[in-house]
Amino acid sequence: MRPMQPIEQIMSNDFLNAFRSNVAKYIVVVTDAYPSGDDDQFNGADYAKIGQLTTIANNEGVKIIVVGTGVNLQFNPGSGNVYPWRELATNTGGSWNATASAATINAELVAGCS
């Protein structure tokens, strides 16, 4: 299962039941790859899915933290290079870091709560 599928399941399919209001909600993604779908190929459709996931996360009050070397992968949707994972993290109020250590994940969670 590629990284975007679990994100969507968690937010859209009551995978964890309904989100409670007035609590911090984070999804931590550890990745070394593009945020592709079922076919393991990142393309314009997958980039559009990043926008959809961003909207869902913002509507649900979920911040997405992405760590790992995947945050350094670029894509050109036709208007210049972008970093899809970084966009998802930043546009949901989360954060990103190329290091995927436990200490980094802890630091990102603590920073997100402040």
C-alpha positions as CSV (number, residue, x, y, z in Angstrom):
1,M,0.0,0.0,0.0
2,R,1.4,3.4,-1.0
3,P,1.6,6.3,1.4
4,M,-1.5,8.3,0.1
5,Q,-3.9,5.3,0.5
6,P,-3.6,5.1,4.3
7,I,-3.9,8.9,4.6
8,E,-7.1,8.8,2.7
9,Q,-8.4,5.8,4.6
10,I,-7.7,7.5,8.0
11,M,-9.4,10.7,7.0
12,S,-12.2,9.6,4.7
13,N,-13.4,6.1,5.6
14,D,-13.9,6.2,9.3
15,F,-10.9,4.0,9.6
16,L,-10.4,5.3,13.2
17,N,-14.0,6.2,13.7
18,A,-15.1,9.9,13.7
19,F,-12.5,12.5,14.7
20,R,-13.2,14.2,18.0
21,S,-13.4,18.0,18.0
22,N,-11.1,20.2,20.0
23,V,-8.2,17.8,20.0
24,A,-4.9,17.8,18.1
25,K,-4.9,15.4,15.2
26,Y,-1.8,14.4,13.4
27,I,-0.9,11.9,10.7
28,V,2.8,11.1,10.5
29,V,4.1,9.7,7.2
30,V,7.5,8.2,6.9
31,T,8.5,7.9,3.3
32,D,11.4,7.6,0.8
33,A,9.2,7.7,-2.3
34,Y,6.7,9.9,-4.2
35,P,3.1,10.0,-2.9
36,S,1.8,7.6,-5.5
37,G,-1.4,5.6,-5.6
38,D,-2.0,2.0,-6.4
39,D,0.2,1.9,-9.5
40,D,3.5,3.1,-7.8
41,Q,3.7,5.8,-10.5
42,F,3.6,9.5,-9.5
43,N,1.9,11.7,-12.1
44,G,-0.6,14.6,-12.5
45,A,-3.5,12.6,-11.1
46,D,-1.5,11.8,-7.9
47,Y,-0.5,15.5,-7.6
48,A,-4.2,16.4,-7.9
49,K,-4.9,13.9,-5.1
50,I,-2.4,15.8,-2.9
51,G,-4.8,18.8,-3.2
52,Q,-7.8,16.7,-2.4
53,L,-6.1,15.3,0.7
54,T,-5.1,18.8,1.8
55,T,-8.7,19.9,1.6
56,I,-9.9,16.9,3.6
57,A,-7.2,17.3,6.2
58,N,-8.0,21.0,6.6
59,N,-11.7,20.3,6.9
60,E,-11.0,17.6,9.6
61,G,-8.4,19.7,11.4
62,V,-5.7,17.2,10.7
63,K,-2.0,18.2,10.4
64,I,0.2,16.0,8.3
65,I,3.8,15.5,9.2
66,V,6.0,14.0,6.6
67,V,9.5,12.7,7.3
68,G,12.1,10.8,5.2
69,T,14.0,11.4,2.0
70,G,10.7,11.4,0.0
71,V,10.2,15.1,1.0
72,N,13.1,15.9,-1.4
73,L,11.5,14.5,-4.5
74,Q,10.4,17.0,-7.0
75,F,7.6,17.0,-9.6
76,N,6.8,19.4,-12.5
77,P,3.1,19.7,-13.0
78,G,3.8,22.1,-15.9
79,S,4.2,25.3,-13.9
80,G,7.7,24.6,-12.4
81,N,9.1,22.1,-9.9
82,V,7.2,21.4,-6.7
83,Y,7.8,19.1,-3.7
84,P,4.5,17.2,-3.3
85,W,5.1,15.9,0.2
86,R,6.3,19.2,1.4
87,E,3.2,20.9,0.0
88,L,0.9,18.4,1.7
89,A,2.6,18.9,5.0
90,T,2.9,22.7,4.8
91,N,-0.6,23.3,3.5
92,T,-2.2,21.2,6.3
93,G,-0.3,23.1,9.0
94,G,2.0,20.2,9.5
95,S,5.7,20.0,8.9
96,W,8.3,18.0,7.0
97,N,11.9,16.9,7.5
98,A,14.2,14.7,5.4
99,T,15.4,12.9,8.5
100,A,13.1,10.0,9.7
101,S,14.5,9.3,13.1
102,A,12.4,8.8,16.2
103,A,14.0,12.0,17.6
104,T,12.9,14.0,14.5
105,I,9.4,12.6,14.6
106,N,9.2,13.5,18.3
107,A,10.5,17.0,17.7
108,E,8.0,17.6,14.9
109,L,5.1,16.5,17.0
110,V,6.2,18.7,19.9
111,A,6.7,21.7,17.6
112,G,3.2,21.1,16.1
113,C,1.6,21.2,19.5
114,S,3.1,24.5,20.5
